[in-house]
Amino acid sequence: MSVRTRDLLGGRAAVAGIGATEFSKDSGRSELRLAVEAVRAALDDAGLTAADVDGLVTFTMDTSPEITVAQACGMGELSFFSRVHYGGGAACATVQQAALAVAAGVADVVVCYRAFNERSGRRFGSGVRQREPSAEGTALGWTLPFGLLTPASWVAMAAQRYLHAYGLTPEAFGHVAVTARRHAAANPAAYFHGRPITLAEHAASRWIVEPLRLLDCCQETDGGQALVVTSVERARDLRHPPAVVAAAAQGAGRAQEQMTSFYRDDLTGLPEMGVVARQLWRTSGLAPADIDVGILYDHFTPFVLAQLEEFGFCPPGEAAAFVAEDRLPLNTHGGQLGEAYLHGMNGIAEAVRQLRGSSVNQVPGAARTLVTAGTGVPTSGLVLVADG
């Protein structure tokens, strides 16, 4: 049974530092070096040193182990280290793990990090090439023989059903891409800085897997991103106002698979994100109307629409119009479509900037942000709010 009551984590930890490398297509250095650069930048942003850190959290997919990052950064003893599974679905859960450790007194300062050469090294978008036998991979055996080899092909199945169910055309997805690129165009850190697109350009981009076009798909990026999590009380004494973790949640739905949950009764939604949404609203005490900025995981545009619907921002089938009308400031850093694909970690950093008032696309008075992690997989989410 999924959690049905308010949990006790909200308000007990905060993000106190954010740091990143440049986002590129060829970093020219190892993933470990990228991780270390990002961690050091986040600690400097918080006004802390490596000696202050006693916990580290990353993704199971990260190639830089916690103890190796600790050694390379000059950290001392660690009392907490953890990894979260399911690719991009882990992003917000790294902060949840860190917040749980801080709230329980297991660690005082925990750094969450993710670093990869996803363009110049292993390219996730190239799909399944070689895989060790595992129970987890069994589901892929039902799809790979029929040519569904890549993440885009897996998402295209659900996207096609979404369009059919609600009588829409692929233009519905274009609004998400245009919004992301508009924000990226104003963001000097974004790969697509200065390069907005139009709906016509979206519609003219080549097919990847119908109904997904090139501009419906996120980038492949080299880079690193890190976040410093500590208690709200300690964060108040550091360099920047705390971004308080008002709620954090993970979610996996019934009949959940990794990107290939095709045997559910309905393919038009994201039940795993529904699990996350219910817990975030319960614990934070907030509702969609209270959110000032939405940072929604956008590896593919169709799943941004489904997330808006799962969280209750609009009824099913109406998210495209919701985005077209700019009813919620969305992915103000440019998202993974426009800024960089860092498995969602750069989105958490943007939520922190919005609360600090330092985003390049600042939303006036932003005090409550929603952040989500990877979709189509077991996932996670955060509500970050301004202190006080």
Disulfide bonds with the S-S distance in Angstrom:
none
